[in-house]
Amino acid sequence: MNLADAARHPLRLKHPEWAVPVDVLPEQMISTRLELLERAAKEEVLVLFFHFDFPSPGYVEQERANWRWRSI
């Protein structure tokens, strides 16, 4: 699953409610990010975030109310 700019840093998984100035529609970005994270974790699919450190492919895991990034 290519999530491109849905999160520009693993810290965004710990704080998916954070918006940045480039988010033109912050509420929509936050909602979309949460939906994508939920789907990636539920389906256990390999995920690619362009801006994460190498190697950027990995998995999104949900820990209670938080998200965690596990790079391959």
C-alpha atoms as one frame of an Amber mdcrd trajectory, in Angstrom:
protein
   0.000   0.000   0.000   1.559   3.281  -1.092   0.669   5.920   1.505   3.036
   8.521   0.068   2.441  11.754   2.022  -0.252  10.491   4.415   2.497  10.626
   7.052   5.805  12.364   6.459   7.506  10.987   9.588   6.944   7.985  11.880
   6.038  10.484  14.608   2.825  11.139  12.659   1.776   7.583  13.492   2.118
   8.343  17.198   0.256  11.619  16.702  -2.043  11.167  13.693  -4.091  14.162
  14.839  -1.223  16.539  14.072  -1.605  18.623  10.932   1.108  20.532   9.106
   0.913  23.778   7.097   0.939  21.907   3.762  -2.303  20.134   4.734  -4.771
  22.323   2.860  -7.745  20.602   4.542  -6.342  19.550   7.946  -9.489  17.843
   9.258  -9.820  15.804   6.079  -6.112  14.858   6.135  -6.382  13.648   9.734
  -9.499  11.634   8.948  -7.929  10.141   5.828  -4.696   9.331   7.669  -6.623
   7.464  10.377  -8.619   5.506   7.805  -5.454   4.516   5.945  -3.631   3.512
   9.122  -6.586   1.405  10.266  -6.768  -0.357   6.913  -3.021  -0.980   6.716
  -2.937  -2.444  10.234  -6.093  -4.513   9.819  -5.024  -5.989   6.473  -1.357
  -6.361   7.571  -0.154  -5.097   4.196   3.326  -3.898   3.314   3.262  -0.091
   3.359   5.482   2.507   1.703   5.830   6.061   3.038   8.039   8.140   0.724
   9.525  10.356   3.433  10.436   7.733   6.036  14.099   6.794   6.490  15.517
   3.953   4.429  14.268   1.297   4.264  10.891   2.969   4.056   8.718  -0.111
   3.406   7.242  -1.632   6.532   4.119  -2.357   8.504   1.688  -0.281  10.527
   0.678  -1.859  13.817  -1.936  -0.685  16.252  -1.086  -0.697  19.952  -4.215
   0.170  21.912  -5.069   3.731  20.820  -1.646   4.292  19.235   0.009   3.345
  15.978   3.529   1.964  15.557   5.826   1.740  12.537   7.783  -1.455  11.966
  10.289  -1.055   9.149  11.328  -4.173   7.246
